[in-house]
Amino acid sequence: MKSNNKRVLIFSALLAILLVFATNPVFAAEDAIPAIRVDVSLQENGSAVITETWDVRGVSSGTEYYKAVHNADGMNVHSLLVWDETGTKFKTLDNWNTKLSRAEKAYTSGILKTSKGYELCWGIGTYGDHQYTIQYTLDGLVKDYGDYAGFYHQFISDLSSAPQSASIKIWMPNTRFDGNNARILAYGFKGEVGNGSDGSLTVLSSKALGNNDYVNVLCRFDRGLFPTAPTANMTFEKLQKSADNANSNIGLYITLGILGAIIAIIITLISFFYSRFKLADGTTVRLPGKHKIDANWWVPFEGNIPAVCSMMKLLRMDISHDKLMGAYLIRWQELGYIRMEERPNEGNTKKPKKEEAILFNLDKRPDQSVEQTLYKILTDITDGNDILWTSDIEKHAKELEEELTVWAEEVKQNGQNELIRLGAAATNKKGIVSLTSFGFEQAIKIIGFQKYLMDMSKPKEDKMAPRELWGDYLVFATLFSIGEQVLKNMKALDPTHFDSFAGMYGCNSFSMIYLLTMTNHISGATSPNSGMNGAGGVSSVGGGGFSGGGGGGSR
């Protein structure tokens, strides 16, 4: 009886093993995939040229590698190219046959259309270590979601071996991505995301991926960067909410909720004391909450940038040198002192690339002392044609940051003198410059002015403010880091006037946003450490927004 039971047990175990192998794909036995590097070049029509480099080690069986691109509704994959570590280009076949032998598939590649999407296939060739590079075009990756353009794509999923490292670079010719025009989140692995110093968006794993790990990337862009992208059937906000919901971690959220409550209490206490100010006469006042301050379209101190900067410093809202420089660049562009544009930088390269630059008009120069100082700092590093290239700013960023920091203090000192002259500030008994009661009233008006700029597209807030003030509005919006939003408000408020307003800067209504983006790029380049920021995560989501995934590897 025991013998029969033993036979039944052995038979059942063998049957279970056979069932497992029958229901799972048989992958080749490579030792590892040490690294996968993905380069994504975005185009204005929403398509992407994607180049992936796969390092594989110790392949000992199988006939081919493949990369699946599933969830590809409304998308098209084409123009597949493959080459190996020797530089040998594989022949692209019109029809891919998975049943061919390893020898027949060697140095060939093809696209296999399946019910789930696409499979990009190529022959293993000889066994051993290899570095395969595949390049393909994915039409419809970036879509127009109405509020933003963007995509949500799984670049790396289930593979025959989990990669030990993964990196993704997302870029666009003649465009620099930064916090003003792009955002990036990634989920499914341990790592970080950010903005590269070259204007790209980056994803980088910090440890080896596990068998259940994946790399999903959610990117959001200004719509103007992709004017001909296909239209999606949802808003970007809905896409991101769906992604967040799919990725929810209740335990983590409870922990974060408790921490958030503690932090909220701390912030409340800090805010209470932070909003208190001692005036020059010794009295103590509190700055009201922004919701209690009336919006107003009054331009503070008749457009005096130094006075406003000094006032913001007294309000403990100091303005960085790059934002201060950006405000002056916008003013100079309108007055004709400079022209910011993108043009080929011939330099020492055989194939000049387009680059953002400042062209100085030496026939028109600023006459204010603080502006003359900035003008000299920038013109000292121009080329022989009076052009200051962004690459030269980046090259001299360390020295520029030191010079501009000193210059910014000079601007604020100049503004402090003006505030004292106007009676908005005075020296207290301890010799410290503080606001007067009149100055505090002006400070509240500045907060109201910021509030107006953010809401000016609403007719009730606008109250027919004179359109000739728009030039000053843009200068201060740049100073307050809300320039992009203010331009959108202007366009929504009065599209006809916005066209003529843009013409004052040598732009049209479409390129006006890019002028501001370019200003931020150029002024931001003066900070040596303006590279990486932000991190987050995403998981898969349906509803027409999610694409990619499906696995891959050797088989």
C-alpha positions as CSV (number, residue, x, y, z in Angstrom):
1,M,0.0,0.0,0.0
2,K,2.8,2.3,0.9
3,S,4.5,1.5,-2.4
4,N,1.4,2.5,-4.4
5,N,1.0,5.7,-2.5
6,K,4.6,6.6,-3.2
7,R,4.1,6.0,-6.9
8,V,1.0,8.2,-6.9
9,L,2.9,10.9,-5.2
10,I,5.8,10.8,-7.6
11,F,3.5,10.8,-10.6
12,S,1.6,13.8,-9.2
13,A,4.8,15.7,-8.7
14,L,6.0,15.0,-12.2
15,L,2.6,16.0,-13.6
16,A,2.7,19.3,-11.7
17,I,6.1,20.1,-13.0
18,L,5.0,19.4,-16.6
19,L,2.0,21.6,-16.1
20,V,4.1,24.5,-14.8
21,F,6.4,24.3,-17.8
22,A,3.5,24.0,-20.2
23,T,1.9,27.2,-18.9
24,N,5.0,29.4,-18.9
25,P,7.3,30.6,-21.7
26,V,10.7,28.8,-21.9
27,F,13.4,31.5,-21.8
28,A,17.0,31.1,-22.8
29,A,19.5,30.5,-20.0
30,E,21.6,33.7,-19.9
31,D,23.5,34.3,-16.8
32,A,22.4,37.9,-16.4
33,I,21.3,41.2,-18.1
34,P,23.8,43.5,-16.4
35,A,22.3,46.7,-17.8
36,I,19.6,48.2,-20.0
37,R,20.0,51.8,-21.2
38,V,17.1,53.6,-23.0
39,D,17.4,56.8,-25.0
40,V,14.0,58.4,-25.9
41,S,14.1,61.2,-28.5
42,L,10.7,63.0,-28.6
43,Q,9.3,64.7,-31.7
44,E,6.8,67.5,-32.0
45,N,4.1,65.2,-33.4
46,G,4.3,63.0,-30.3
47,S,6.3,60.2,-31.8
48,A,9.6,59.0,-30.2
49,V,12.7,57.5,-31.6
50,I,13.7,55.0,-28.9
51,T,17.2,53.4,-28.7
52,E,17.8,50.6,-26.2
53,T,21.1,49.1,-25.4
54,W,21.0,45.7,-23.7
55,D,24.1,44.2,-22.1
56,V,23.6,40.4,-21.8
57,R,26.0,37.9,-20.3
58,G,26.4,34.1,-20.7
59,V,23.7,33.3,-23.2
60,S,23.7,29.5,-23.6
61,S,20.4,28.5,-25.3
62,G,17.5,29.9,-27.3
63,T,17.3,31.4,-30.8
64,E,16.2,35.0,-30.4
65,Y,15.7,38.0,-28.2
66,Y,12.5,40.1,-28.2
67,K,11.1,43.3,-26.7
68,A,7.3,43.5,-26.3
69,V,5.3,46.7,-26.8
70,H,1.8,46.0,-25.6
71,N,-1.1,48.3,-24.8
72,A,-0.4,50.1,-28.1
73,D,-3.9,51.2,-29.2
74,G,-3.7,54.1,-31.6
75,M,0.1,53.7,-31.7
76,N,2.4,52.3,-34.4
77,V,5.9,50.7,-34.1
78,H,8.1,50.8,-37.1
79,S,11.7,51.5,-38.5
80,L,13.4,48.8,-36.4
81,L,17.2,48.7,-36.5
82,V,19.4,46.3,-34.6
83,W,23.2,46.0,-34.2
84,D,25.6,44.2,-31.9
85,E,28.8,45.1,-30.0
86,T,30.9,44.7,-33.2
87,G,28.8,47.3,-35.0
88,T,27.3,44.7,-37.3
89,K,23.9,45.8,-38.5
90,F,21.2,43.2,-38.6
91,K,19.1,42.7,-41.7
92,T,15.5,43.8,-41.1
93,L,13.0,41.3,-42.4
94,D,9.5,42.2,-43.5
95,N,8.0,39.1,-41.7
96,W,9.4,37.5,-38.6
97,N,9.2,33.8,-38.2
98,T,9.7,32.6,-34.6
99,K,10.1,29.0,-35.6
100,L,13.3,29.4,-37.6
101,S,16.6,28.1,-36.1
102,R,19.2,30.1,-34.4
103,A,21.5,29.9,-37.5
104,E,18.6,31.1,-39.7
105,K,17.8,34.1,-37.4
106,A,21.4,35.2,-36.9
107,Y,22.0,38.9,-37.8
108,T,18.4,39.4,-38.7
109,S,15.5,41.3,-37.0
110,G,11.9,42.0,-37.5
111,I,8.6,43.2,-36.0
112,L,6.0,40.6,-35.0
113,K,2.4,42.0,-34.8
114,T,0.4,40.1,-32.1
115,S,-3.1,40.5,-30.7
116,K,-1.6,42.3,-27.7
117,G,0.6,44.7,-29.7
118,Y,4.1,44.3,-31.1
119,E,7.2,42.2,-30.5
120,L,10.5,43.5,-31.7
121,C,12.7,40.5,-32.4
122,W,16.3,39.8,-33.3
123,G,18.5,36.7,-33.6
124,I,20.8,35.7,-30.8
125,G,23.6,34.7,-33.2
126,T,26.5,33.1,-31.3
127,Y,26.2,32.2,-27.7
128,G,28.1,34.0,-25.0
129,D,28.3,37.7,-24.0
130,H,26.7,40.4,-26.2
131,Q,25.6,44.0,-26.3
132,Y,22.6,44.5,-28.5
133,T,21.3,47.9,-29.6
134,I,17.8,48.2,-30.9
135,Q,16.3,51.3,-32.3
136,Y,12.6,51.8,-33.3
137,T,10.1,54.6,-33.8
138,L,6.9,54.6,-31.6
139,D,4.3,56.9,-33.1
140,G,1.8,58.3,-30.7
141,L,3.8,58.0,-27.5
142,V,3.1,61.6,-26.4
143,K,-0.5,62.6,-26.5
144,D,-2.4,65.9,-26.0
145,Y,-4.5,65.6,-22.9
146,G,-6.1,69.0,-23.2
147,D,-4.5,70.5,-20.1
148,Y,-1.0,69.1,-20.8
149,A,0.8,66.8,-23.2
150,G,2.4,63.7,-21.9
151,F,2.7,59.9,-21.8
152,Y,2.6,57.0,-19.4
153,H,4.7,54.1,-20.6
154,Q,6.3,51.0,-19.3
155,F,9.8,50.8,-20.7
156,I,11.0,47.8,-18.8
157,S,8.8,44.9,-17.6
158,D,9.2,41.1,-17.1
159,L,12.3,39.9,-18.8
160,S,14.1,36.6,-19.0
161,S,16.5,38.0,-16.4
162,A,15.9,41.1,-14.3
163,P,18.4,43.9,-15.2
164,Q,21.0,44.7,-12.6
165,S,20.7,48.4,-13.6
166,A,18.4,50.5,-15.7
167,S,18.6,54.1,-17.0
168,I,16.4,56.2,-19.2
169,K,17.1,59.5,-20.8
170,I,14.2,61.5,-22.3
171,W,15.0,64.5,-24.5
172,M,13.8,66.6,-27.4
173,P,15.9,68.2,-30.1
174,N,16.3,72.0,-29.6
175,T,14.4,71.9,-26.3
176,R,15.5,71.9,-22.7
177,F,13.2,70.3,-20.2
178,D,13.1,71.9,-16.8
179,G,10.7,72.4,-13.9
180,N,8.8,75.1,-15.9
181,N,7.8,73.0,-18.9
182,A,8.1,69.3,-17.9
183,R,7.6,66.9,-14.9
184,I,8.6,63.3,-14.5
185,L,7.6,60.5,-12.2
186,A,8.6,56.8,-12.2
187,Y,7.5,53.7,-10.2
188,G,8.1,50.0,-9.9
189,F,11.8,50.0,-8.8
190,K,14.3,51.6,-6.5
191,G,15.8,54.7,-8.0
192,E,15.4,58.4,-8.8
193,V,14.2,60.7,-11.5
194,G,15.2,64.3,-12.3
195,N,16.3,66.9,-14.8
196,G,19.7,66.4,-16.3
197,S,22.1,69.3,-16.8
198,D,21.7,68.9,-20.6
199,G,18.0,69.7,-20.4
200,S,16.9,66.0,-20.5
201,L,14.6,64.1,-18.1
202,T,16.4,61.1,-16.4
203,V,15.5,57.9,-14.7
204,L,18.1,55.9,-12.9
205,S,17.9,52.7,-10.8
206,S,19.8,52.7,-7.5
207,K,19.9,48.9,-7.1
208,A,19.4,45.8,-9.1
209,L,15.8,45.2,-10.3
210,G,13.9,42.2,-8.8
211,N,11.8,39.7,-10.7
212,N,8.7,41.6,-9.9
213,D,10.1,45.1,-10.6
214,Y,9.3,47.2,-13.7
215,V,10.0,50.7,-14.9
216,N,7.0,52.8,-15.6
217,V,7.4,56.5,-16.5
218,L,4.8,59.3,-16.4
219,C,5.9,62.6,-18.1
220,R,3.9,65.8,-18.3
221,F,4.8,68.6,-20.7
222,D,3.5,72.0,-21.8
223,R,1.1,71.4,-24.7
224,G,3.0,74.0,-26.8
225,L,6.0,71.6,-27.1
226,F,3.9,69.1,-29.0
227,P,1.5,71.1,-31.3
228,T,0.6,68.1,-33.5
229,A,0.5,65.3,-31.0
230,P,-2.6,63.0,-31.2
231,T,-5.5,63.8,-28.9
232,A,-6.1,61.6,-25.8
233,N,-9.6,60.7,-24.5
234,M,-8.9,62.0,-21.0
235,T,-7.3,64.8,-19.1
236,F,-3.7,64.4,-17.8
237,E,-5.0,64.9,-14.3
238,K,-7.3,61.9,-14.7
239,L,-4.4,59.9,-16.1
240,Q,-2.2,60.7,-13.1
241,K,-5.0,60.1,-10.6
242,S,-5.6,56.7,-12.1
243,A,-1.9,55.9,-11.9
244,D,-1.7,57.0,-8.3
245,N,-4.8,54.9,-7.4
246,A,-3.3,51.8,-9.1
247,N,-0.1,52.3,-7.1
248,S,-1.7,53.0,-3.7
249,N,0.0,51.6,-0.6
250,I,-2.4,51.8,2.4
251,G,0.3,51.0,5.0
252,L,2.6,53.6,3.6
253,Y,-0.2,56.2,3.3
254,I,-1.2,55.7,7.0
255,T,2.4,56.3,8.0
256,L,2.7,59.3,5.8
257,G,-0.6,60.6,7.1
258,I,0.6,60.5,10.7
259,L,3.9,62.2,9.7
260,G,1.9,64.7,7.7
261,A,-0.3,65.6,10.7
262,I,2.8,66.2,12.8
263,I,4.4,68.2,10.0
264,A,1.2,70.2,9.6
265,I,1.2,71.2,13.3
266,I,4.9,72.2,13.1
267,I,4.2,74.2,9.9
268,T,1.3,75.9,11.6
269,L,3.4,77.0,14.5
270,I,6.2,78.2,12.2
271,S,3.7,80.1,10.0
272,F,2.3,81.8,13.1
273,F,5.7,83.2,14.1
274,Y,7.0,83.6,10.5
275,S,4.1,85.9,9.7
276,R,4.9,88.2,12.6
277,F,7.0,91.3,11.9
278,K,8.4,94.0,14.2
279,L,8.2,97.4,12.6
280,A,10.9,100.1,12.9
281,D,8.9,101.8,15.7
282,G,8.8,98.7,17.8
283,T,5.2,97.6,17.2
284,T,4.4,94.0,16.1
285,V,2.2,93.2,13.2
286,R,1.0,90.0,11.4
287,L,0.9,89.5,7.7
288,P,-2.7,88.3,6.8
289,G,-3.3,85.1,5.0
290,K,-3.3,85.5,1.2
291,H,-7.0,84.6,1.0
292,K,-7.7,87.7,3.2
293,I,-5.7,90.1,1.0
294,D,-7.5,91.8,-1.8
295,A,-6.0,91.4,-5.3
296,N,-4.9,94.6,-7.0
297,W,-3.4,95.5,-10.3
298,W,-1.2,98.3,-9.0
299,V,2.5,97.9,-10.1
300,P,4.6,98.2,-6.9
301,F,6.9,101.2,-6.6
302,E,6.2,102.2,-10.3
303,G,8.1,99.2,-11.5
304,N,11.2,99.6,-9.4
305,I,12.8,96.1,-9.4
306,P,15.4,96.8,-6.6
307,A,12.7,98.3,-4.3
308,V,10.5,95.3,-4.7
309,C,13.4,92.9,-4.2
310,S,14.4,94.7,-1.0
311,M,10.8,94.6,0.2
312,M,10.6,90.8,-0.4
313,K,13.8,90.3,1.5
314,L,12.3,92.2,4.5
315,L,9.3,89.9,4.2
316,R,11.6,86.9,4.5
317,M,10.9,86.0,0.8
318,D,14.3,86.6,-0.6
319,I,14.7,86.4,-4.4
320,S,17.6,84.5,-5.9
321,H,20.0,86.0,-8.3
322,D,18.9,84.0,-11.3
323,K,15.2,85.1,-10.9
324,L,16.4,88.7,-10.6
325,M,18.5,88.4,-13.7
326,G,15.6,86.8,-15.6
327,A,13.4,89.8,-14.7
328,Y,15.9,92.2,-16.1
329,L,16.4,90.1,-19.3
330,I,12.6,90.2,-19.9
331,R,12.7,94.0,-19.5
332,W,15.8,94.4,-21.7
333,Q,14.1,92.3,-24.5
334,E,11.2,94.7,-24.5
335,L,13.4,97.8,-24.5
336,G,15.6,96.4,-27.3
337,Y,18.9,96.1,-25.4
338,I,19.0,92.4,-26.2
339,R,17.4,89.7,-28.2
340,M,17.1,86.2,-26.9
341,E,16.7,83.5,-29.5
342,E,17.8,80.0,-30.5
343,R,20.3,79.8,-33.3
344,P,23.1,77.5,-34.6
345,N,26.3,77.8,-32.5
346,E,29.0,77.2,-35.1
347,G,31.8,77.4,-32.5
348,N,34.4,74.7,-33.1
349,T,32.0,72.0,-34.1
350,K,31.7,70.7,-37.7
351,K,27.9,70.2,-37.3
352,P,26.6,73.3,-35.5
353,K,23.7,72.6,-33.1
354,K,21.0,75.1,-32.2
355,E,21.5,76.8,-28.9
356,E,19.8,79.4,-26.8
357,A,21.7,82.7,-26.7
358,I,21.6,86.4,-25.9
359,L,22.4,88.9,-28.7
360,F,23.4,92.2,-27.3
361,N,22.5,95.4,-29.2
362,L,25.5,97.7,-28.4
363,D,23.6,100.7,-29.7
364,K,21.1,100.6,-26.9
365,R,22.3,100.0,-23.3
366,P,20.8,100.4,-19.8
367,D,21.6,103.6,-17.9
368,Q,20.7,102.5,-14.4
369,S,23.9,101.6,-12.3
370,V,22.6,98.1,-11.2
371,E,21.6,97.3,-14.7
372,Q,25.0,98.4,-16.1
373,T,26.7,96.1,-13.6
374,L,24.7,93.1,-14.9
375,Y,25.2,94.2,-18.5
376,K,29.0,94.2,-18.0
377,I,29.1,90.8,-16.2
378,L,27.3,89.2,-19.1
379,T,29.0,91.0,-22.0
380,D,32.4,90.1,-20.5
381,I,32.0,86.5,-21.7
382,T,30.3,87.1,-25.1
383,D,32.0,85.8,-28.3
384,G,33.4,88.1,-31.0
385,N,30.0,88.7,-32.4
386,D,28.5,90.1,-29.1
387,I,26.6,86.8,-28.5
388,L,26.4,85.1,-25.2
389,W,25.7,81.4,-25.6
390,T,24.1,79.2,-23.0
391,S,27.1,76.8,-23.2
392,D,29.4,79.6,-22.3
393,I,27.2,80.6,-19.4
394,E,27.4,77.0,-18.2
395,K,31.2,76.9,-18.7
396,H,31.6,80.0,-16.5
397,A,28.7,79.2,-14.1
398,K,30.9,79.0,-10.9
399,E,32.4,82.5,-11.5
400,L,29.1,83.9,-12.7
401,E,27.3,82.7,-9.7
402,E,29.8,84.4,-7.4
403,E,29.6,87.7,-9.4
404,L,25.8,87.6,-9.7
405,T,25.4,86.9,-6.0
406,V,27.4,90.1,-5.2
407,W,25.4,91.9,-7.8
408,A,22.1,90.8,-6.4
409,E,23.1,92.2,-3.0
410,E,24.0,95.5,-4.7
411,V,20.5,95.5,-6.2
412,K,18.8,94.9,-2.9
413,Q,20.9,97.5,-1.1
414,N,19.9,100.0,-3.9
415,G,16.3,99.0,-3.2
416,Q,16.7,99.4,0.5
417,N,17.9,102.9,0.0
418,E,14.9,103.6,-2.1
419,L,12.5,102.2,0.5
420,I,14.1,104.4,3.2
421,R,13.8,107.4,0.9
422,L,10.1,106.7,0.4
423,G,9.5,106.2,4.1
424,A,8.6,102.5,3.6
425,A,11.6,101.4,5.7
426,A,13.7,102.8,8.5
427,T,16.5,101.9,10.9
428,N,15.2,100.8,14.4
429,K,16.9,101.3,17.7
430,K,19.2,98.3,17.2
431,G,20.4,99.7,13.8
432,I,18.5,97.1,11.8
433,V,16.5,98.3,8.8
434,S,12.8,97.3,9.2
435,L,9.5,98.2,7.6
436,T,7.5,101.2,8.7
437,S,3.7,101.1,9.0
438,F,3.5,102.6,5.6
439,G,6.0,100.0,4.3
440,F,3.9,97.2,5.7
441,E,0.9,98.5,3.9
442,Q,2.9,98.4,0.7
443,A,4.1,94.9,1.5
444,I,0.4,93.8,1.7
445,K,-0.2,95.4,-1.6
446,I,2.7,93.4,-3.2
447,I,1.1,90.2,-2.0
448,G,-2.2,91.4,-3.5
449,F,-0.4,92.2,-6.7
450,Q,1.0,88.6,-6.8
451,K,-2.6,87.3,-6.2
452,Y,-3.9,89.4,-9.1
453,L,-1.2,88.1,-11.5
454,M,-2.2,84.5,-10.7
455,D,-5.9,85.2,-11.1
456,M,-5.9,87.9,-13.8
457,S,-7.6,85.8,-16.4
458,K,-10.8,86.0,-14.3
459,P,-12.8,89.1,-15.4
460,K,-13.8,89.9,-11.8
461,E,-10.1,90.1,-10.8
462,D,-9.1,92.1,-14.0
463,K,-11.5,95.0,-13.7
464,M,-10.1,96.3,-17.0
465,A,-6.5,97.0,-15.8
466,P,-4.7,99.1,-18.3
467,R,-3.1,96.8,-20.9
468,E,0.0,99.0,-21.1
469,L,1.0,97.6,-17.7
470,W,1.4,94.1,-19.1
471,G,5.1,94.7,-19.7
472,D,5.7,95.4,-16.0
473,Y,3.4,92.5,-15.1
474,L,5.6,90.1,-17.1
475,V,8.8,91.5,-15.5
476,F,7.5,90.9,-12.0
477,A,5.9,87.6,-12.8
478,T,9.3,86.4,-13.9
479,L,10.7,87.8,-10.6
480,F,8.1,85.9,-8.6
481,S,8.6,82.7,-10.6
482,I,5.0,82.7,-12.0
483,G,5.8,84.0,-15.5
484,E,4.4,81.0,-17.4
485,Q,1.1,81.1,-15.6
486,V,0.8,84.9,-16.1
487,L,1.4,84.6,-19.8
488,K,-1.4,81.9,-20.0
489,N,-3.7,84.2,-18.0
490,M,-3.0,87.2,-20.4
491,K,-3.7,85.1,-23.4
492,A,-7.0,83.8,-21.9
493,L,-8.0,87.3,-20.8
494,D,-7.5,89.2,-24.0
495,P,-6.2,87.1,-27.0
496,T,-6.3,90.0,-29.4
497,H,-4.1,92.2,-27.3
498,F,-1.8,89.3,-26.4
499,D,-0.9,89.0,-30.1
500,S,0.3,92.6,-30.2
501,F,1.9,92.3,-26.8
502,A,4.0,89.4,-28.0
503,G,5.1,91.4,-31.0
504,M,6.8,93.9,-28.6
505,Y,9.2,91.1,-27.7
506,G,9.7,90.0,-31.3
507,C,7.5,87.0,-30.8
508,N,4.1,85.7,-31.8
509,S,1.4,84.4,-29.4
510,F,2.7,80.9,-29.7
511,S,6.4,81.6,-29.2
512,M,5.9,84.0,-26.2
513,I,5.8,81.0,-23.8
514,Y,9.1,79.8,-25.3
515,L,10.7,83.2,-24.7
516,L,10.0,82.9,-21.0
517,T,11.2,79.3,-21.0
518,M,14.4,80.4,-22.7
519,T,14.8,83.2,-20.2
520,N,14.6,80.7,-17.3
521,H,17.1,78.4,-19.1
522,I,19.6,81.1,-19.6
523,S,19.3,82.7,-16.1
524,G,19.2,79.2,-14.5
525,A,22.4,78.2,-16.3
526,T,24.3,80.6,-14.0
527,S,23.8,78.2,-11.1
528,P,26.3,75.3,-11.3
529,N,24.1,72.9,-9.4
530,S,20.8,73.3,-11.4
531,G,20.8,69.7,-12.4
532,M,18.6,67.1,-10.6
533,N,15.4,67.5,-8.8
534,G,12.2,65.6,-8.0
535,A,11.3,61.9,-7.7
536,G,8.3,59.8,-7.5
537,G,6.5,56.8,-9.0
538,V,3.8,55.4,-11.1
539,S,2.1,52.0,-11.9
540,S,0.1,50.7,-14.8
541,V,-3.2,52.1,-15.6
542,G,-5.9,51.6,-18.3
543,G,-8.3,54.0,-19.9
544,G,-6.3,54.6,-23.1
545,G,-3.4,56.4,-21.3
546,F,-1.1,53.6,-20.4
547,S,1.2,52.0,-23.1
548,G,4.1,49.6,-23.3
549,G,4.9,46.5,-21.2
550,G,4.5,42.9,-22.1
551,G,7.9,41.5,-21.2
552,G,10.8,40.3,-23.3
553,G,14.2,38.8,-23.2
554,S,15.5,35.6,-24.7
555,R,13.5,32.6,-25.9
